[in-house]
Amino acid sequence: WRLGWSLFLAGLAVLAGFGVFEVCTADGLPVLVKAAVLCTVAGAAILAASVLRQRRIQARLDRYRGVVR
């Protein structure tokens, strides 16, 4: 399942990058729309990084990590 999620997220990142590139180079879109798209992508990236950071910290501090359930 990790490989599946990794491939899915990698593909999603490539598509998001392509979409941002297309929005930035599009001549027919207003600047406000371009800014909104870039802010949305930047916000999603910040939230994803924050979640990954918190999970890494929490996994290190988990007192039940050696307990078999």
N, C-alpha and C positions, 0 to 999 in steps of 0.2 A: 504494500500500500504506500510505502514511502516513495518508491520509484514512481508510482502513478501520480502522486501529489507533486513530486518534483518536476516531472514532465509537464503536468498541467500548469503549474505556476510558471515554469520557464516559457511555455508557449503563450501564456497570458501576458507575461512581461514583454515578450517580443511584440505581440499584437498591440499592447498599450503603447510601447515605444513608437511603433509604426503609426498608430493613430495620433499621437501627440505630434509627430513629425508632419503628418498630413495636415493637421489643424494649423500648425504654425506656418506652413508654406502655402496654405490656401489663400487665394486672393479675394474670394467672395465673402469671407466671414468677417463680421465686425470684430474689432479689438476686444470688446467686452466678452464676446463668446470665446475667443481664444484665451483670454485671461481666466474665465470661469473653468474651462477645461483644464488648463494648467494648474489652477488652484485645487481642483478636485483630485487630479492625479498626485499632486504633491501632498495633499492631506491624507490620501489613502496610503502613500508610501510612509509617511510619518507615523500613522497609526499602526501599520504593519511592523515597522521597526520597533515601536514601543511595545507591542505585544510580544515579539520575539525576545526583546531584552528582558521583559518581566518574566517570561517563561524560563529563560536561562537562569535568572537570579533565583526564582522559586525552586527550580529543580536542584540547585546547589544547596539550598537551605531546607529541603524537605526532610523531616525527621523520620519519615516512614519509608524511605527509599530502599532500605534493606529488608523490609518486612514482606514476607510472602503472604498474599491474600488468597 
